[in-house]
Amino acid sequence: MLLRPGRDGDAEGFIALIDRCWSDYPGCVLEMEHEERELFALESYCAGRGGALWTAEDAGVVVGMAAILPAKDGVWELKKLYVHPDAHGSRLGQHLLQTAEAHAAAAGASRLVLWSDTRFTRAHRFYEKQSWVREGPIRALDDISRTLEFGYAKPLDGVLTLSAAAAASAERRLAEILVACVEDGASVSFHAPLPLDAARAFMRGAAQKVAAGQCVLLAGWAGGVLCGTVQMHFAQQQNQPYRAEIAKMLVHPDARCHGLGQSLMLAAEAAAKQAGRTLLTLDTLTGSAGERLYRRLGWTEAGMIPGYSLDAAGRSEATTLFYKRIGD
């Protein structure tokens, strides 16, 4: 398998590849004369817009392609990522995607976006596995295929507040973070080994609370990988309209000590202030790295409860309660 810069001369191979990929989806029609004319000279099209194009070939046959173009203000758009069905499972798609993302990052990109036909469910699972999340409403194209598209996005580094749709699309990746943190000893209501299905069910519940307006779910990326999250639950009591609780602040063990936990907490405080919540509370394992982080960020200890929970070996653990006032 050879991965190389794409050329205008690859046009016949690109057209055959896309036509083969679309053939698995009823109603998807590759119309060249008016809708996909750039495929006749795709290298020139991408280069003229400051972007880049790659071709994957096997024994001289085009089996994969990807392009990426600058949009505006540090945003780059992934375009035309296709892998021949015979190469599915070969990690070729991941290689193409990572190559395009690395090119954009080297060019100064801060955020990546893409659009994907709502029928391409396999592609959606692939993007979500690679830390992309749903963004914005569905868009309709006035084309022969009557295309409806999902928007996907991710920052290369930074924190996003997830909509209900984005939270649902991030379910698996957030669950993987939860599993890894529990395995590493985090005291977050679960014991290791935590089955992925159970973690996914928990994160699905968080997405439902986002949809119901009961929770704000934030996610953090480092190097284009979704590797941290925190939740803010609005107090439901009638006499506490100004309070919210911070919960499940998680950073994947492989991404710690680079400031992502602090970024997540500061973003949660900003979201609370925007929502009019002026009193935040949380609890954390006494003596944990989380406790040290919260103290460093100016949280005030309200007290310690011994024997609050049990670790995986059945030993009792203490928890420390914190609060923080923000805004007016």
C-alpha positions in Angstrom: 0.0 0.0 0.0 1.4 3.4 -1.1 0.3 6.7 0.4 1.4 9.7 -1.7 0.3 13.2 -2.6 -2.7 13.1 -4.9 -2.4 14.2 -8.5 -4.8 15.5 -11.2 -4.0 12.3 -13.1 -5.7 10.2 -10.3 -9.1 11.5 -11.5 -10.2 8.2 -13.0 -9.2 6.3 -9.9 -10.9 8.9 -7.6 -14.2 8.7 -9.5 -14.2 4.9 -9.5 -13.4 4.8 -5.8 -16.2 7.2 -4.8 -18.7 5.6 -7.1 -17.9 2.2 -5.5 -18.3 3.6 -2.0 -21.6 5.3 -2.8 -23.0 2.2 -4.4 -23.5 0.7 -1.0 -26.0 3.4 -0.2 -29.3 3.6 -2.1 -30.0 6.9 -3.6 -26.4 8.2 -3.6 -25.6 9.1 -7.2 -22.2 10.4 -8.4 -23.1 13.2 -10.8 -19.9 14.6 -12.4 -21.1 17.2 -14.9 -22.5 19.7 -12.4 -21.9 18.5 -8.8 -18.4 16.9 -8.6 -16.5 18.6 -11.4 -13.5 19.2 -9.1 -12.7 15.5 -9.3 -11.5 15.9 -12.8 -8.5 18.0 -11.4 -8.7 17.6 -7.7 -5.0 18.3 -7.0 -5.3 21.7 -8.7 -8.6 22.4 -6.9 -7.1 21.7 -3.5 -3.8 23.5 -4.2 -5.6 26.6 -5.5 -7.3 26.8 -2.1 -4.2 26.3 0.0 -5.1 22.7 0.8 -3.6 19.3 0.3 -4.6 15.9 -1.2 -3.5 12.4 -0.7 -3.9 9.1 -2.7 -3.6 5.6 -1.4 -2.9 3.0 -4.1 -2.4 -0.7 -4.1 -0.8 -2.3 -7.2 -1.5 0.9 -9.1 -5.2 1.0 -8.1 -6.6 3.9 -6.1 -8.0 2.4 -2.9 -8.1 5.5 -0.7 -8.1 9.3 -0.7 -8.4 12.3 1.5 -8.2 16.1 1.2 -8.1 19.0 3.6 -8.7 22.7 3.0 -8.4 25.8 5.0 -11.7 27.5 5.8 -11.2 30.6 8.0 -9.8 31.7 11.3 -7.8 28.6 12.0 -10.6 26.2 10.9 -9.7 23.5 8.3 -12.2 21.2 6.6 -11.7 17.6 5.9 -13.0 16.6 2.4 -13.4 13.5 0.4 -12.1 10.8 2.8 -12.9 7.5 1.1 -11.5 4.0 1.5 -12.4 1.1 -0.8 -14.6 -1.4 1.0 -12.0 -4.1 0.4 -9.6 -2.1 2.5 -12.0 -1.6 5.5 -10.4 -2.8 8.7 -6.9 -2.2 7.4 -6.4 1.1 9.3 -6.0 2.9 6.0 -8.8 5.3 6.8 -7.1 6.1 10.1 -3.8 6.7 8.4 -5.4 9.0 5.8 -7.2 10.9 8.5 -4.2 11.3 10.7 -2.1 12.5 7.8 -4.7 15.2 6.9 -5.0 16.2 10.5 -1.3 16.5 11.0 -1.0 18.6 7.8 -3.6 21.0 9.2 -2.0 21.2 12.6 1.4 22.0 11.0 -0.3 24.8 9.1 -1.6 26.3 12.2 -5.1 24.9 12.4 -6.9 25.1 15.8 -10.1 23.4 14.8 -11.3 20.8 12.2 -14.7 20.3 10.6 -16.3 18.0 8.1 -19.7 17.1 6.6 -20.9 13.5 6.2 -24.0 12.2 4.5 -26.5 11.0 7.1 -26.7 7.6 5.3 -23.0 7.0 5.9 -23.4 5.4 9.3 -20.1 3.4 9.1 -18.2 6.6 8.5 -19.9 8.3 11.5 -18.7 5.5 13.8 -15.2 5.9 12.4 -15.1 9.6 12.9 -16.5 9.3 16.4 -13.9 6.7 17.3 -11.3 9.3 16.1 -12.6 11.9 18.6 -14.9 13.9 16.3 -18.3 15.0 17.6 -21.5 16.0 16.0 -21.9 19.8 15.6 -24.8 22.0 14.5 -28.0 21.2 12.6 -28.4 18.8 9.7 -27.8 20.6 6.3 -29.6 19.8 3.1 -27.9 19.9 -0.3 -29.8 20.7 -3.5 -28.3 17.8 -5.4 -29.5 14.8 -7.4 -28.9 12.5 -4.3 -31.2 14.6 -2.1 -28.3 14.7 0.4 -28.7 15.4 4.1 -25.5 15.9 6.0 -24.3 15.8 9.6 -21.7 18.3 10.7 -18.7 17.0 12.7 -15.9 19.0 14.4 -13.1 18.9 17.0 -10.5 21.2 18.3 -6.9 20.1 18.1 -6.5 21.4 21.7 -9.1 22.8 24.0 -12.5 22.4 25.6 -16.0 22.3 24.1 -19.4 22.4 25.6 -21.3 19.5 24.0 -24.8 19.7 22.8 -27.1 16.6 23.2 -26.2 15.5 19.7 -22.5 16.0 20.3 -22.7 14.2 23.6 -24.5 11.2 22.0 -21.9 11.0 19.3 -19.1 11.1 21.9 -20.6 8.4 24.0 -18.1 5.7 23.2 -15.0 7.8 23.5 -16.2 9.3 26.8 -17.0 5.8 28.0 -13.4 4.7 27.2 -12.1 7.6 29.2 -14.3 6.6 32.2 -13.1 3.0 31.9 -9.4 4.0 31.8 -9.8 6.3 34.8 -11.6 3.7 36.9 -8.9 1.1 35.9 -6.3 3.7 37.1 -8.0 3.9 40.5 -10.3 6.9 40.2 -13.0 6.9 42.8 -15.9 7.9 40.6 -18.7 5.6 41.8 -17.4 2.5 39.9 -15.0 -0.3 40.6 -12.6 -1.9 38.1 -12.9 -3.7 35.8 -15.7 -1.5 34.5 -17.4 -3.0 31.4 -17.5 -0.7 28.4 -21.2 -1.3 28.0 -21.8 -0.1 31.5 -19.7 3.0 31.0 -21.5 3.7 27.7 -24.9 3.4 29.5 -23.7 6.0 32.1 -22.5 8.4 29.4 -25.8 7.9 27.5 -27.6 9.0 30.6 -25.4 12.1 30.8 -26.4 13.0 27.2 -30.1 12.5 28.1 -29.6 15.0 31.0 -28.0 17.5 28.6 -31.0 17.1 26.3 -33.3 17.7 29.3 -31.4 20.9 30.3 -30.3 19.4 33.6 -26.6 19.1 32.9 -23.7 20.7 31.0 -21.2 18.3 29.6 -17.8 19.5 28.6 -15.1 17.6 26.7 -11.4 18.3 26.3 -9.0 17.5 23.5 -5.2 17.4 23.4 -3.4 16.8 20.2 -6.7 16.1 18.4 -7.7 13.3 20.8 -10.7 13.6 23.1 -9.2 12.7 26.5 -11.0 14.6 29.2 -14.5 15.5 30.4 -16.4 17.1 33.3 -20.1 17.4 34.1 -22.0 20.2 35.7 -25.4 19.3 37.1 -27.9 22.1 37.9 -29.5 21.8 41.3 -33.2 20.9 40.9 -34.3 22.1 44.3 -36.7 25.1 44.1 -34.8 26.9 46.8 -31.3 26.5 45.1 -31.7 28.1 41.7 -28.2 29.5 41.9 -26.3 26.2 42.7 -24.7 23.5 40.5 -22.6 20.4 41.2 -19.4 19.5 39.4 -19.1 15.7 38.8 -17.1 13.2 36.9 -14.0 15.3 36.2 -12.0 12.8 34.2 -8.7 13.0 32.3 -7.4 9.9 30.6 -4.3 8.6 32.4 -2.2 9.0 29.2 -3.1 12.7 29.0 -2.5 13.9 32.5 0.0 16.5 33.8 -0.5 18.8 30.8 -3.2 21.2 32.2 -6.3 19.6 30.7 -8.0 19.1 34.1 -7.5 22.7 35.0 -8.8 23.8 31.5 -11.9 21.6 32.0 -12.6 23.1 35.5 -12.2 26.7 34.4 -14.5 26.0 31.4 -17.1 24.5 33.8 -16.9 27.6 36.0 -17.4 29.8 32.9 -20.4 27.7 31.8 -21.9 28.0 35.3 -21.5 31.7 35.3 -23.1 32.0 31.9 -26.0 29.9 33.3 -26.4 32.2 36.3 -25.1 29.6 38.8 -23.1 31.3 41.5 -22.4 28.5 43.9 -20.6 25.3 42.8 -20.1 22.2 45.0 -18.2 18.9 44.5 -16.8 16.0 46.4 -13.6 14.2 45.8 -11.5 11.4 47.2 -9.5 12.7 50.1 -5.8 13.0 49.3 -6.4 12.5 45.5 -4.8 14.5 42.7 -8.3 16.0 42.1 -8.3 17.4 45.6 -4.9 19.1 45.0 -6.2 20.5 41.7 -9.4 22.0 43.4 -7.4 23.6 46.1 -5.0 25.1 43.6 -8.0 26.6 41.7 -9.3 28.3 44.8 -12.0 25.9 46.0 -12.8 26.0 49.7 -13.0 22.9 51.8 -16.4 22.5 53.5 -15.5 19.3 55.4 -14.3 15.7 55.2 -16.6 12.6 55.6 -14.7 9.4 56.7 -15.9 6.1 55.3 -17.9 7.8 52.5 -17.2 5.0 50.0 -15.4 1.7 49.4 -12.5 1.0 47.1 -12.3 -2.1 45.0 -10.7 -4.1 47.8 -13.6 -3.2 50.2 -11.6 -0.6 52.2 -13.4 2.5 53.3 -12.4 5.8 51.8 -12.9 9.4 52.9 -14.2 12.1 50.7 -13.7 15.9 51.0 -16.4 18.4 50.2 -15.6 21.6 48.4 -17.5 24.7 47.3 -16.7 27.8 45.2 -18.6 31.0 44.7 -18.4 32.6 41.3 -19.9 35.7 39.8 -22.1 37.9 41.9 
